[in-house]
Amino acid sequence: MLTKLLGKKYAIETLQFLEDDEKYFGEIKDNLETHKSSLSLLMKELEDAGLISRREEPYRNMNKVYFKLTEKGINVLKYVNIINNL
């Protein structure tokens, strides 16, 4: 199941973008240059798989959503990087 998720468009790129620091949804969307709805579905799947976590912070009249890698996400990304370097 995890390999299928990682094969989805922008899945690995999203994990790599989150590697250094927590990012908010808009930053991720702008970096990947993808549609909001597509990214939202991907983020939900990554969260359900335990690879990322989310937190919401009040911002004006809505919440700003932040994402970061979990320990599992960090480990998966390490393996992806090892495979990419072979």
Sequence and secondary structure as in RCSB ss.txt:
>XXXX:A:sequence
MLTKLLGKKYAIETLQFLEDDEKYFGEIKDNLETHKSSLSLLMKELEDAGLISRREEPYRNMNKVYFKLTEKGIN
VLKYVNIINNL
>XXXX:A:secstr
 HHHHHTSTTHHHHHHHTSSS EEHHHHHHHHT  HHHHHHHHHHHHHTTSEEEEEEEETTEEEEEEEE HHHHH
HHHHHHHHHT 
